[in-house]
Amino acid sequence: MANKNLSQAKNAKNDEFYTQYADIQAEVNAYLDYNPDTFRDKTVLLPCDDPEWSNFTRFFAQNFQRFGLKKLISTSYAADSKNFKTVYQPTLFEEESPQFDKKKTKVRGKIFVLDHDANKNGKIDIEDLEWKYLEGDGDFRSEEVKRLRDEADIIVTNPPFSLFREFLAWILEGDNLTQRCKGAEAAERKMDAKGLGVSGQELGEKEFLIIGNMNAITYKEVFPLIKDNKMWLGATGFVSDMVFAVPKGTVVPLAYKEKAAKMGYVGDYTRLGNSCWFTNLEHGRRHQPLQLMTMADNIKFSRHKDLRGKEYQKYDNYDAIEVPFTDAIPSDYDGVMGVPISFLDKYCPEQFEILGITKTWFGAASKIYPEQIEVNKKGEQKRVTKLNDGATLKLEAAPTGETHYIVDGNVYTQLYARILIRHRKNKL
């Protein structure tokens, strides 16, 4: 029976990663440092949550008055609807409530609302949260939760990683008539005053702060939003050591478990080093320009041995140079450059223009390769067409122990997704 349960746990898609209080606090405080009124008079929705022990709910409820919130709404997903099954036990908080229902507790989601001093003690905080069962299971795609989305001004959560695309689309579909009216008024005032356009935020679009996998940057549903400056990385950027709590029974790689333990999180925790915040809330840190060296100085003085003393390489299938490190972007190169997706952690939209991404290219590749022979690290060969899915470098000789491709006797290597950028003409 134990082996069977373990097998089921391995095969089930676990999307339950519970964010630590310190990570939420560090991220949110950055927005308040930039603008203390970021959340003032706003309705904040925390979907895909477990309000009874969620750090998102606890953090915003504890800081309700300090942030000047109008309303806090948090919803949970029913236990029976989750893919990853664990032994379910209602919390003592729920069981001791007069609303507790043995039939509803596993099949219904719950909603927690905070908007007034319920216990009449002179302050609004976590003790004033009021809850009830939802009519459905709390799925964010339900009409019930959609109505809460449309009511909210700002959505904050750690959504299921496997549903990130769908969740982001769900946010963008949200309708907030009040916000749109406020945005239209603000836009009119700003146009009259300065003759300048305004951002999507100012136009009343739904605001959000969510956690996702950094590789989501390459998704065709996500990258255009980043390119068009409608979404950017959060204030804390790529967090190399972000720890999440996981349900009991979750299979966690030993290395991740040990890493979490070294950071003080012992037990049901995992470390996900490829996590980051995505947002359209302004935090100011993204407007700090990078201090860069010239191309000549990079070649002469770069701290990266792969670059020092060598020329910058050009892609074989696009007119751009390969810049393998963000701090190696040459200050004096006016052409197109391909940089790692980690560049977005330092991206200043006033300093650089984003042109595209090499993953799928969005039709921008200048060369299409015929069928290739792929040679893997073990020397095994097979015919593929994947060389057209990214930027390529032409090699003088076949590398040893590295995957490469052969086309018409020529040897190529393919790079992971690169963001295509260039300096803005009005350089900072």
MINU-520553 format. One record per residue: x, y, z of N, C-alpha, C in turn; residue in three letters. Coordinates in steps of 0.02 Angstrom, whole numbers. Layout:
BEGIN
> n_x_n_y_n_z_ca_x_ca_y_ca_z_c_x_c_y_c_z_mise
> X_Y_Z_X_Y_Z_X_Y_Z_ALA
...
This chain:
BEGIN
> n_x_n_y_n_z_ca_x_ca_y_ca_z_c_x_c_y_c_z_mise
> 41_-60_0_0_0_0_43_63_0_MET
> 98_63_38_143_120_41_174_134_-27_ALA
> 196_81_-61_225_90_-127_174_117_-177_ASN
> 112_93_-171_59_116_-215_46_191_-205_LYS
> 44_212_-142_33_283_-127_91_326_-152_ASN
> 152_299_-145_210_336_-169_208_344_-244_LEU
> 189_291_-278_184_293_-351_132_344_-373_SER
> 74_345_-339_22_393_-354_46_464_-343_GLN
> 83_474_-290_109_541_-275_157_565_-328_ALA
> 198_518_-354_246_535_-406_212_553_-471_LYS
> 158_516_-486_124_526_-549_76_586_-549_ASN
> 50_603_-491_3_659_-486_39_725_-497_ALA
> 7_771_-532_35_837_-544_24_880_-482_LYS
> 78_894_-447_73_935_-388_88_1008_-405_ASN
> 38_1049_-398_45_1120_-411_41_1160_-346_ASP
> 44_1126_-290_37_1160_-226_105_1177_-197_GLU
> 125_1238_-206_186_1264_-178_168_1327_-139_PHE
> 177_1324_-73_154_1378_-30_210_1426_-14_TYR
> 199_1488_-33_250_1540_-28_265_1560_43_THR
> 329_1573_57_349_1592_124_334_1666_139_GLN
> 318_1680_201_300_1747_223_354_1797_206_TYR
> 417_1778_218_473_1824_206_478_1845_133_ALA
> 464_1799_87_467_1815_16_411_1863_-4_ASP
> 352_1852_23_296_1898_9_311_1967_37_ILE
> 335_1968_98_351_2032_131_404_2071_93_GLN
> 457_2038_71_511_2072_35_486_2102_-30_ALA
> 444_2063_-66_419_2087_-130_370_2145_-122_GLU
> 321_2136_-79_269_2188_-71_297_2252_-42_VAL
> 344_2246_6_372_2307_36_409_2350_-15_ASN
> 436_2319_-68_470_2357_-120_422_2404_-157_ALA
> 361_2383_-167_311_2425_-199_290_2482_-153_TYR
> 285_2467_-89_266_2518_-41_322_2569_-32_LEU
> 384_2547_-37_440_2594_-34_437_2643_-93_ASP
> 416_2618_-150_411_2660_-209_349_2705_-206_TYR
> 294_2676_-185_230_2712_-180_191_2686_-121_ASN
> 190_2721_-65_154_2698_-6_79_2686_-17_PRO
> 52_2715_-70_-19_2708_-84_-35_2654_-136_ASP
> 12_2609_-149_2_2557_-199_-63_2519_-188_THR
> -79_2503_-126_-137_2462_-110_-194_2502_-78_PHE
> -184_2566_-71_-234_2607_-35_-300_2609_-73_ARG
> -354_2596_-35_-423_2597_-61_-434_2545_-116_ASP
> -393_2492_-116_-398_2440_-166_-429_2376_-136_LYS
> -464_2341_-179_-488_2274_-162_-437_2223_-189_THR
> -408_2184_-145_-357_2135_-163_-387_2065_-160_VAL
> -379_2028_-214_-403_1958_-218_-343_1911_-216_LEU
> -348_1860_-173_-298_1808_-167_-330_1741_-187_LEU
> -332_1726_-252_-362_1662_-273_-311_1606_-270_PRO
> -333_1544_-281_-288_1486_-281_-251_1483_-214_CYS
> -286_1496_-160_-255_1504_-95_-285_1454_-45_ASP
> -253_1445_11_-282_1409_68_-283_1457_126_ASP
> -335_1498_132_-335_1554_178_-321_1537_251_PRO
> -338_1476_272_-330_1459_342_-257_1456_364_GLU
> -212_1445_318_-142_1445_337_-97_1477_285_TRP
> -127_1508_236_-88_1540_183_-51_1601_209_SER
> 11_1608_188_50_1667_207_27_1730_169_ASN
> -1_1721_110_-29_1778_74_-86_1809_114_PHE
> -133_1768_135_-190_1792_174_-166_1823_240_THR
> -122_1788_274_-97_1812_339_-61_1879_331_ARG
> -19_1886_280_18_1948_270_-28_2007_257_PHE
> -73_2000_210_-116_2056_192_-167_2071_247_PHE
> -191_2020_282_-238_2031_337_-204_2068_395_ALA
> -143_2048_411_-107_2080_465_-89_2153_450_GLN
> -83_2169_386_-64_2236_365_-121_2274_332_ASN
> -182_2253_345_-241_2282_312_-243_2358_321_PHE
> -237_2381_382_-243_2453_395_-181_2490_373_GLN
> -121_2461_382_-60_2495_361_-59_2506_286_ARG
> -85_2459_247_-88_2466_175_-145_2510_152_PHE
> -194_2521_197_-252_2560_178_-300_2523_132_GLY
> -304_2456_140_-346_2416_96_-420_2433_105_LEU
> -457_2427_51_-529_2433_53_-561_2366_70_LYS
> -534_2311_41_-563_2245_51_-511_2192_33_LYS
> -511_2138_70_-468_2081_56_-512_2019_46_LEU
> -502_1985_-10_-540_1924_-25_-490_1868_-39_ILE
> -501_1810_-8_-458_1753_-18_-501_1691_-29_SER
> -483_1651_-79_-521_1591_-94_-477_1529_-96_THR
> -508_1472_-80_-472_1409_-81_-504_1360_-130_SER
> -466_1309_-146_-487_1257_-193_-504_1194_-153_TYR
> -561_1164_-169_-585_1105_-131_-536_1047_-134_ALA
> -530_1012_-79_-483_956_-74_-497_902_-125_ALA
> -560_885_-136_-577_831_-181_-565_848_-254_ASP
> -556_912_-270_-544_933_-339_-471_936_-357_SER
> -426_928_-308_-354_933_-320_-328_868_-352_LYS
> -282_876_-398_-250_818_-430_-207_780_-381_ASN
> -172_817_-340_-127_786_-292_-165_770_-228_PHE
> -176_707_-215_-218_686_-159_-176_674_-97_LYS
> -198_701_-41_-168_689_24_-223_673_73_THR
> -203_650_132_-252_637_184_-280_704_207_VAL
> -345_713_198_-376_778_213_-402_780_284_TYR
> -385_834_318_-410_846_385_-428_919_392_GLN
> -492_936_403_-511_1006_413_-471_1037_470_PRO
> -458_1101_464_-423_1135_517_-467_1142_579_THR
> -434_1151_635_-471_1162_697_-514_1224_692_LEU
> -488_1275_656_-526_1337_645_-593_1323_611_PHE
> -593_1280_560_-654_1265_524_-700_1221_565_GLU
> -672_1169_598_-712_1122_635_-748_1154_694_GLU
> -718_1205_724_-748_1238_781_-796_1294_762_GLU
> -800_1308_696_-846_1360_673_-917_1332_669_SER
> -968_1373_687_-1037_1351_680_-1057_1335_607_PRO
> -1017_1359_559_-1031_1348_489_-1005_1282_463_GLN
> -966_1247_503_-934_1186_480_-985_1135_455_PHE
> -970_1107_396_-1014_1058_365_-971_1000_339_ASP
> -982_940_366_-942_882_348_-948_865_273_LYS
> -1006_878_244_-1017_862_174_-984_914_128_LYS
> -983_976_149_-957_1030_106_-881_1038_111_LYS
> -853_1018_167_-783_1035_179_-735_1009_127_THR
> -748_951_96_-703_922_47_-721_940_-25_LYS
> -783_959_-37_-805_970_-106_-817_1044_-123_VAL
> -818_1086_-74_-828_1158_-85_-764_1196_-70_ARG
> -752_1248_-109_-700_1295_-90_-726_1341_-35_GLY
> -682_1382_-9_-701_1430_44_-680_1500_23_LYS
> -717_1549_48_-701_1618_36_-694_1654_103_ILE
> -640_1690_110_-627_1731_169_-629_1804_148_PHE
> -663_1845_187_-670_1916_171_-652_1958_232_VAL
> -615_2011_219_-596_2058_272_-610_2128_246_LEU
> -656_2164_278_-670_2232_256_-697_2277_312_ASP
> -703_2251_375_-726_2292_430_-705_2261_496_HIS
> -714_2299_548_-696_2279_616_-751_2234_644_ASP
> -749_2170_627_-802_2123_644_-807_2111_719_ALA
> -750_2109_754_-751_2094_826_-753_2157_870_ASN
> -758_2215_838_-769_2279_873_-713_2295_924_LYS
> -650_2281_905_-595_2296_950_-556_2358_930_ASN
> -582_2395_881_-552_2458_861_-501_2453_806_GLY
> -489_2394_777_-442_2387_722_-465_2331_676_LYS
> -442_2334_614_-459_2283_564_-397_2241_551_ILE
> -399_2178_569_-342_2134_558_-365_2062_547_ASP
> -319_2016_552_-332_1946_536_-388_1916_579_ILE
> -399_1943_639_-451_1918_684_-521_1934_658_GLU
> -526_1979_609_-590_2000_582_-610_1964_517_ASP
> -568_1916_496_-585_1878_436_-651_1840_446_LEU
> -694_1844_397_-757_1807_398_-758_1760_339_GLU
> -784_1700_348_-781_1650_296_-848_1614_286_TRP
> -853_1582_228_-909_1539_213_-887_1492_157_LYS
> -927_1440_145_-914_1396_89_-936_1429_24_TYR
> -897_1419_-28_-918_1440_-95_-971_1392_-121_LEU
> -1006_1412_-173_-1056_1368_-203_-1022_1311_-242_GLU
> -962_1326_-269_-925_1276_-307_-860_1257_-273_GLY
> -814_1228_-311_-751_1203_-281_-696_1255_-276_ASP
> -709_1316_-299_-660_1370_-293_-612_1375_-351_GLY
> -624_1337_-405_-582_1342_-465_-583_1414_-491_ASP
> -524_1441_-506_-522_1511_-527_-559_1523_-592_PHE
> -571_1469_-630_-606_1475_-694_-682_1475_-687_ARG
> -707_1463_-626_-779_1461_-615_-809_1531_-620_SER
> -873_1534_-636_-906_1599_-641_-907_1634_-573_GLU
> -910_1595_-521_-911_1622_-453_-848_1661_-437_GLU
> -790_1631_-453_-727_1664_-439_-712_1718_-491_VAL
> -737_1710_-552_-730_1763_-602_-762_1828_-578_LYS
> -819_1823_-545_-852_1883_-520_-809_1917_-466_ARG
> -775_1877_-426_-729_1905_-377_-670_1939_-411_LEU
> -645_1907_-463_-592_1937_-504_-612_2005_-530_ARG
> -672_2010_-557_-696_2072_-587_-706_2126_-534_ASP
> -720_2106_-473_-728_2154_-418_-661_2181_-395_GLU
> -609_2141_-400_-544_2158_-372_-507_2211_-414_ALA
> -465_2249_-380_-420_2295_-413_-352_2263_-427_ASP
> -329_2222_-379_-264_2191_-383_-270_2117_-365_ILE
> -238_2075_-405_-238_2003_-393_-167_1982_-373_ILE
> -161_1949_-316_-96_1928_-290_-100_1855_-271_VAL
> -54_1814_-298_-55_1743_-280_4_1707_-310_THR
> 10_1644_-292_56_1596_-323_12_1545_-359_ASN
> -4_1555_-422_-51_1511_-456_-19_1443_-472_PRO
> -59_1394_-490_-31_1329_-511_18_1339_-569_PRO
> 79_1316_-562_130_1326_-613_108_1297_-680_PHE
> 75_1239_-679_55_1207_-741_0_1245_-777_SER
> -34_1290_-742_-88_1329_-771_-70_1403_-777_LEU
> -6_1418_-778_16_1488_-778_-12_1527_-838_PHE
> -7_1498_-898_-32_1531_-957_-107_1547_-950_ARG
> -144_1496_-929_-216_1504_-923_-234_1555_-868_GLU
> -196_1553_-814_-211_1599_-759_-197_1671_-779_PHE
> -142_1683_-814_-127_1750_-837_-180_1775_-885_LEU
> -202_1733_-931_-255_1752_-977_-319_1768_-938_ALA
> -332_1729_-886_-390_1741_-843_-388_1810_-811_TRP
> -330_1830_-788_-322_1896_-759_-337_1950_-811_ILE
> -307_1942_-869_-312_1993_-921_-384_2000_-947_LEU
> -423_1947_-939_-493_1949_-960_-536_1987_-909_GLU
> -509_1999_-851_-548_2030_-798_-574_2098_-816_GLY
> -634_2111_-796_-667_2174_-811_-678_2212_-746_ASP
> -654_2272_-743_-664_2315_-685_-686_2383_-710_ASN
> -751_2392_-713_-778_2453_-742_-755_2515_-705_LEU
> -753_2510_-638_-732_2567_-598_-661_2588_-614_THR
> -616_2537_-619_-547_2551_-635_-541_2581_-705_GLN
> -579_2554_-753_-574_2580_-820_-597_2653_-823_ARG
> -648_2669_-786_-673_2738_-785_-621_2785_-753_CYS
> -592_2762_-698_-539_2801_-666_-480_2810_-712_LYS
> -463_2755_-747_-407_2758_-793_-418_2806_-851_GLY
> -479_2805_-878_-496_2850_-933_-492_2923_-911_ALA
> -516_2937_-851_-512_3004_-824_-440_3026_-814_GLU
> -399_2981_-786_-328_2996_-775_-292_3008_-841_ALA
> -308_2966_-891_-277_2973_-957_-294_3040_-988_ALA
> -357_3060_-983_-379_3123_-1011_-343_3182_-978_GLU
> -337_3179_-912_-302_3232_-876_-229_3235_-896_ARG
> -198_3177_-902_-127_3175_-919_-114_3198_-990_LYS
> -157_3179_-1037_-150_3200_-1106_-158_3276_-1111_MET
> -205_3302_-1073_-216_3374_-1074_-157_3412_-1045_ASP
> -128_3383_-993_-74_3418_-957_-8_3415_-994_ALA
> 10_3356_-1022_77_3347_-1049_78_3324_-1121_LYS
> 21_3305_-1147_20_3278_-1215_55_3211_-1221_GLY
> 58_3174_-1166_93_3110_-1165_44_3053_-1157_LEU
> 63_2995_-1183_23_2936_-1173_30_2910_-1101_GLY
> -9_2858_-1084_-7_2830_-1017_0_2755_-1020_VAL
> 20_2725_-966_30_2654_-962_-36_2617_-957_SER
> -32_2551_-966_-92_2509_-959_-122_2513_-890_GLY
> -78_2518_-839_-102_2524_-771_-145_2585_-762_GLN
> -118_2641_-787_-154_2704_-780_-219_2704_-819_GLU
> -224_2661_-868_-285_2656_-906_-337_2611_-873_LEU
> -319_2586_-814_-368_2547_-777_-368_2473_-788_GLY
> -315_2446_-818_-311_2374_-827_-302_2339_-760_GLU
> -323_2277_-756_-317_2238_-695_-244_2234_-674_LYS
> -231_2249_-611_-163_2245_-585_-151_2177_-553_GLU
> -89_2154_-554_-74_2088_-528_-3_2082_-504_PHE
> 8_2035_-459_73_2016_-434_71_1941_-422_LEU
> 103_1903_-466_98_1830_-463_167_1798_-470_ILE
> 174_1737_-446_236_1699_-450_230_1649_-507_ILE
> 285_1640_-543_286_1591_-597_356_1565_-608_GLY
> 362_1516_-651_427_1490_-672_459_1539_-721_ASN
> 523_1552_-713_557_1600_-756_552_1581_-830_MET
> 546_1516_-844_541_1495_-914_476_1516_-946_ASN
> 428_1539_-905_365_1565_-932_378_1626_-977_ALA
> 435_1658_-968_454_1715_-1010_453_1696_-1083_ILE
> 470_1634_-1099_475_1612_-1168_407_1593_-1199_THR
> 355_1589_-1159_290_1568_-1185_263_1620_-1234_TYR
> 232_1596_-1287_205_1641_-1337_149_1684_-1310_LYS
> 117_1661_-1256_63_1700_-1225_90_1752_-1177_GLU
> 153_1745_-1157_182_1788_-1106_231_1839_-1134_VAL
> 275_1817_-1177_329_1861_-1200_303_1926_-1232_PHE
> 251_1925_-1275_227_1988_-1304_208_2040_-1251_PRO
> 183_2018_-1194_165_2064_-1140_227_2098_-1113_LEU
> 281_2060_-1106_344_2087_-1083_374_2135_-1135_ILE
> 373_2113_-1197_399_2154_-1251_363_2221_-1256_LYS
> 298_2221_-1247_258_2281_-1253_253_2321_-1188_ASP
> 293_2301_-1139_296_2337_-1075_228_2338_-1039_ASN
> 191_2282_-1045_128_2274_-1009_136_2229_-948_LYS
> 195_2198_-943_211_2155_-886_287_2154_-879_MET
> 310_2148_-817_382_2146_-806_396_2104_-744_TRP
> 460_2093_-729_478_2055_-670_466_2097_-608_LEU
> 452_2062_-554_441_2096_-490_504_2128_-463_GLY
> 497_2160_-406_551_2198_-377_610_2156_-355_ALA
> 597_2094_-333_651_2051_-311_678_2007_-367_THR
> 651_2014_-428_679_1981_-487_681_1906_-482_GLY
> 734_1876_-512_744_1804_-507_770_1787_-438_PHE
> 733_1746_-404_752_1726_-337_783_1656_-341_VAL
> 849_1653_-331_884_1590_-342_869_1538_-287_SER
> 847_1561_-230_835_1516_-174_766_1528_-143_ASP
> 713_1521_-183_646_1530_-159_620_1463_-134_MET
> 600_1462_-71_578_1401_-38_502_1400_-32_VAL
> 471_1342_-45_400_1335_-40_383_1275_5_PHE
> 330_1283_45_303_1226_81_263_1183_32_ALA
> 262_1118_43_225_1072_0_183_1025_44_VAL
> 128_997_16_87_951_55_125_889_75_PRO
> 106_860_131_136_797_153_126_744_99_LYS
> 177_705_85_174_654_34_203_676_-32_GLY
> 219_741_-39_249_765_-100_320_738_-107_THR
> 337_712_-165_404_687_-178_448_746_-197_VAL
> 497_761_-155_542_817_-165_612_791_-177_VAL
> 645_813_-231_715_793_-243_758_807_-181_PRO
> 801_761_-164_840_766_-103_882_830_-102_LEU
> 911_849_-160_952_909_-162_911_972_-145_ALA
> 848_974_-169_805_1030_-154_787_1031_-80_TYR
> 773_972_-52_755_966_18_813_988_62_LYS
> 873_968_45_932_986_83_946_1061_79_GLU
> 936_1090_20_946_1161_11_897_1200_55_LYS
> 834_1179_56_784_1212_98_803_1206_172_ALA
> 828_1147_192_847_1136_261_904_1182_282_ALA
> 953_1191_238_1009_1236_252_986_1308_262_LYS
> 929_1325_232_901_1392_239_854_1398_298_MET
> 849_1344_337_808_1345_397_739_1316_390_GLY
> 722_1287_331_657_1258_320_663_1182_318_TYR
> 648_1151_375_656_1079_382_588_1046_380_VAL
> 582_993_339_518_957_335_490_958_265_GLY
> 426_974_258_392_973_194_402_1039_156_ASP
> 463_1046_131_482_1106_93_522_1086_32_TYR
> 521_1129_-18_564_1120_-76_591_1187_-97_THR
> 647_1185_-130_678_1245_-157_669_1245_-232_ARG
> 639_1299_-259_630_1307_-331_670_1369_-352_LEU
> 729_1357_-379_773_1412_-396_756_1449_-459_GLY
> 707_1425_-497_689_1457_-559_623_1495_-553_ASN
> 608_1519_-494_545_1555_-483_557_1630_-484_SER
> 505_1667_-503_510_1739_-502_440_1769_-499_CYS
> 436_1833_-483_374_1870_-481_362_1904_-548_TRP
> 300_1903_-570_278_1940_-629_225_1991_-607_PHE
> 227_2050_-636_182_2103_-614_172_2156_-667_THR
> 121_2198_-657_114_2261_-694_107_2318_-645_ASN
> 127_2305_-582_131_2357_-531_200_2391_-535_LEU
> 202_2455_-531_265_2491_-536_303_2486_-470_GLU
> 368_2470_-475_410_2468_-415_473_2510_-420_HIS
> 485_2541_-477_539_2588_-485_607_2557_-498_GLY
> 620_2498_-473_686_2468_-479_703_2451_-552_ARG
> 652_2443_-593_664_2425_-663_685_2484_-706_ARG
> 690_2542_-677_710_2601_-714_782_2622_-698_HIS
> 821_2577_-667_890_2590_-652_934_2564_-708_GLN
> 967_2607_-746_1007_2584_-804_1068_2545_-782_PRO
> 1087_2498_-825_1147_2459_-813_1210_2500_-828_LEU
> 1261_2491_-788_1326_2521_-801_1367_2471_-841_GLN
> 1385_2489_-903_1415_2442_-949_1483_2465_-975_LEU
> 1523_2417_-997_1586_2431_-1030_1578_2430_-1106_MET
> 1626_2458_-1140_1627_2455_-1213_1642_2383_-1234_THR
> 1633_2370_-1299_1648_2303_-1324_1722_2287_-1315_MET
> 1765_2335_-1331_1837_2325_-1324_1857_2310_-1252_ALA
> 1828_2346_-1205_1844_2336_-1134_1817_2269_-1109_ASP
> 1759_2248_-1135_1733_2183_-1116_1780_2127_-1139_ASN
> 1804_2132_-1200_1849_2081_-1227_1914_2080_-1187_ILE
> 1936_2138_-1164_2000_2143_-1128_1993_2128_-1054_LYS
> 1938_2150_-1023_1935_2148_-950_1879_2105_-921_PHE
> 1836_2076_-963_1778_2039_-937_1797_1988_-884_SER
> 1756_1982_-832_1768_1932_-780_1749_1862_-803_ARG
> 1717_1857_-862_1696_1793_-888_1750_1765_-935_HIS
> 1778_1707_-917_1832_1679_-956_1809_1658_-1026_LYS
> 1744_1643_-1033_1718_1623_-1099_1717_1682_-1147_ASP
> 1723_1742_-1122_1720_1802_-1164_1786_1839_-1168_LEU
> 1823_1839_-1113_1885_1878_-1110_1935_1854_-1162_ARG
> 1959_1901_-1202_2008_1886_-1253_1978_1858_-1317_GLY
> 1912_1858_-1323_1880_1830_-1382_1832_1881_-1413_LYS
> 1817_1872_-1476_1770_1914_-1511_1698_1892_-1496_GLU
> 1651_1939_-1498_1581_1921_-1491_1560_1883_-1554_TYR
> 1524_1827_-1545_1502_1787_-1601_1437_1813_-1630_GLN
> 1427_1800_-1695_1365_1817_-1728_1324_1754_-1741_LYS
> 1257_1761_-1736_1214_1704_-1750_1217_1688_-1824_TYR
> 1208_1624_-1838_1208_1602_-1908_1141_1615_-1941_ASP
> 1087_1619_-1901_1020_1625_-1929_984_1689_-1909_ASN
> 1022_1739_-1888_992_1804_-1873_1048_1855_-1865_TYR
> 1036_1917_-1888_1087_1969_-1885_1090_1999_-1815_ASP
> 1125_1964_-1771_1133_1987_-1702_1195_1953_-1673_ALA
> 1224_1985_-1623_1280_1955_-1589_1257_1919_-1525_ILE
> 1293_1868_-1506_1279_1831_-1446_1313_1865_-1387_GLU
> 1273_1883_-1336_1298_1912_-1274_1278_1863_-1218_VAL
> 1324_1820_-1197_1304_1766_-1151_1292_1788_-1079_PRO
> 1311_1849_-1061_1302_1873_-993_1276_1945_-995_PHE
> 1230_1960_-950_1200_2027_-950_1251_2081_-939_THR
> 1299_2070_-894_1349_2121_-880_1401_2128_-935_ASP
> 1395_2086_-988_1441_2091_-1045_1409_2127_-1104_ALA
> 1351_2156_-1096_1320_2195_-1150_1365_2254_-1166_ILE
> 1388_2260_-1227_1433_2316_-1244_1395_2381_-1248_PRO
> 1422_2432_-1216_1388_2497_-1214_1388_2533_-1281_SER
> 1434_2514_-1326_1443_2551_-1388_1421_2512_-1450_ASP
> 1384_2458_-1441_1361_2419_-1499_1290_2439_-1515_TYR
> 1278_2462_-1576_1213_2488_-1595_1168_2437_-1629_ASP
> 1195_2378_-1644_1156_2327_-1677_1114_2286_-1628_GLY
> 1086_2232_-1654_1044_2188_-1613_1087_2139_-1575_VAL
> 1068_2126_-1513_1105_2080_-1469_1057_2029_-1440_MET
> 1082_1967_-1435_1044_1914_-1402_1070_1904_-1331_GLY
> 1026_1909_-1281_1047_1904_-1211_1005_1850_-1176_VAL
> 1031_1821_-1122_993_1770_-1085_928_1800_-1056_PRO
> 879_1756_-1042_816_1781_-1014_826_1812_-946_ILE
> 880_1795_-911_895_1826_-847_909_1901_-854_SER
> 919_1924_-915_928_1996_-928_869_2036_-901_PHE
> 809_2007_-902_750_2043_-881_753_2065_-808_LEU
> 795_2033_-769_805_2053_-700_837_2122_-695_ASP
> 873_2142_-748_908_2206_-749_881_2252_-804_LYS
> 828_2232_-837_802_2268_-895_775_2337_-876_TYR
> 802_2388_-908_778_2457_-900_748_2478_-967_CYS
> 682_2488_-970_650_2502_-1035_671_2569_-1065_PRO
> 698_2614_-1025_724_2677_-1052_793_2668_-1083_GLU
> 827_2613_-1066_895_2601_-1091_895_2554_-1151_GLN
> 850_2505_-1151_849_2454_-1203_780_2446_-1234_PHE
> 779_2425_-1297_718_2407_-1331_718_2331_-1342_GLU
> 664_2298_-1324_657_2227_-1336_625_2216_-1404_ILE
> 659_2178_-1447_636_2167_-1515_602_2100_-1525_LEU
> 622_2049_-1488_593_1983_-1497_628_1932_-1454_GLY
> 617_1869_-1469_647_1814_-1433_663_1759_-1482_ILE
> 717_1723_-1471_738_1672_-1519_698_1607_-1513_THR
> 665_1596_-1458_623_1537_-1450_563_1544_-1495_LYS
> 558_1505_-1547_508_1508_-1600_515_1568_-1646_THR
> 554_1618_-1625_571_1675_-1666_514_1722_-1682_TRP
> 453_1700_-1677_396_1741_-1698_404_1762_-1771_PHE
> 432_1715_-1811_440_1727_-1883_499_1770_-1903_GLY
> 545_1784_-1857_599_1832_-1870_663_1800_-1896_ALA
> 671_1735_-1894_733_1703_-1915_748_1718_-1988_ALA
> 811_1728_-2002_832_1745_-2070_853_1684_-2110_SER
> 852_1626_-2079_876_1566_-2113_837_1506_-2087_LYS
> 817_1462_-2132_782_1400_-2113_826_1341_-2133_ILE
> 839_1298_-2085_883_1241_-2097_842_1181_-2120_TYR
> 871_1142_-2166_838_1078_-2183_847_1028_-2126_PRO
> 822_969_-2134_828_918_-2081_900_911_-2059_GLU
> 911_904_-1994_978_901_-1966_992_833_-1935_GLN
> 1056_820_-1926_1078_763_-1886_1096_789_-1817_ILE
> 1061_768_-1767_1076_787_-1699_1123_736_-1668_GLU
> 1178_760_-1639_1226_717_-1605_1225_735_-1531_VAL
> 1201_690_-1488_1195_706_-1417_1261_698_-1381_ASN
> 1261_709_-1315_1322_708_-1276_1357_640_-1278_LYS
> 1317_587_-1288_1346_520_-1292_1370_501_-1362_LYS
> 1360_546_-1410_1380_532_-1478_1326_498_-1519_GLY
> 1267_487_-1490_1212_455_-1525_1180_504_-1575_GLU
> 1160_478_-1633_1135_521_-1687_1062_507_-1703_GLN
> 1025_560_-1722_958_552_-1748_941_613_-1790_LYS
> 892_605_-1836_872_660_-1879_817_701_-1845_ARG
> 825_767_-1846_778_812_-1812_769_875_-1855_VAL
> 724_918_-1831_714_984_-1862_716_1040_-1811_THR
> 739_1025_-1751_735_1072_-1696_785_1131_-1700_LYS
> 832_1128_-1748_881_1182_-1754_848_1249_-1770_LEU
> 788_1246_-1798_752_1308_-1816_716_1340_-1757_ASN
> 720_1309_-1698_683_1334_-1640_722_1384_-1598_ASP
> 779_1405_-1620_818_1452_-1580_878_1479_-1618_GLY
> 918_1520_-1583_977_1549_-1613_1032_1497_-1619_ALA
> 1069_1498_-1674_1122_1449_-1686_1189_1484_-1696_THR
> 1242_1449_-1676_1310_1470_-1689_1344_1417_-1732_LEU
> 1380_1439_-1783_1417_1393_-1825_1485_1380_-1793_LYS
> 1503_1315_-1788_1565_1295_-1756_1617_1275_-1808_LEU
> 1679_1283_-1789_1734_1262_-1834_1743_1186_-1833_GLU
> 1727_1155_-1775_1734_1083_-1770_1682_1056_-1721_ALA
> 1668_992_-1725_1619_960_-1681_1646_959_-1610_ALA
> 1608_983_-1560_1631_982_-1491_1626_912_-1461_PRO
> 1665_897_-1411_1663_833_-1378_1619_837_-1316_THR
> 1573_790_-1309_1531_788_-1251_1477_840_-1248_GLY
> 1461_872_-1304_1409_923_-1307_1362_908_-1366_GLU
> 1298_921_-1355_1250_911_-1409_1263_962_-1465_THR
> 1263_938_-1526_1273_982_-1584_1235_954_-1643_HIS
> 1235_993_-1698_1195_975_-1756_1238_980_-1819_TYR
> 1224_935_-1866_1261_934_-1929_1213_945_-1987_ILE
> 1227_996_-2028_1187_1011_-2087_1235_1022_-2146_VAL
> 1229_980_-2197_1271_987_-2256_1345_990_-2239_ASP
> 1366_951_-2190_1436_948_-2171_1458_1002_-2123_GLY
> 1415_1051_-2109_1430_1104_-2062_1405_1087_-1992_ASN
> 1440_1111_-1942_1424_1096_-1872_1395_1158_-1838_VAL
> 1341_1148_-1801_1307_1203_-1767_1291_1184_-1695_TYR
> 1284_1233_-1654_1257_1224_-1587_1198_1272_-1578_THR
> 1150_1251_-1539_1092_1293_-1527_1092_1319_-1455_GLN
> 1076_1382_-1447_1076_1414_-1382_1006_1413_-1352_LEU
> 1004_1415_-1285_940_1422_-1253_909_1489_-1273_TYR
> 845_1498_-1258_810_1558_-1279_849_1621_-1263_ALA
> 853_1665_-1312_886_1730_-1305_836_1786_-1320_ARG
> 838_1838_-1280_797_1897_-1292_837_1943_-1338_ILE
> 806_1967_-1390_839_2010_-1439_827_2083_-1419_LEU
> 881_2118_-1409_877_2188_-1385_924_2233_-1425_ILE
> 914_2297_-1416_963_2346_-1440_957_2409_-1397_ARG
> 1011_2447_-1396_1010_2509_-1359_959_2557_-1390_HIS
> 925_2594_-1348_883_2647_-1374_927_2703_-1400_ARG
> 904_2737_-1451_945_2788_-1482_961_2845_-1434_LYS
> 913_2860_-1391_926_2911_-1340_956_2877_-1279_ASN
> 1016_2853_-1285_1049_2815_-1232_1054_2855_-1168_LYS
> 1046_2820_-1113_1051_2851_-1047_1123_2864_-1029_LEU
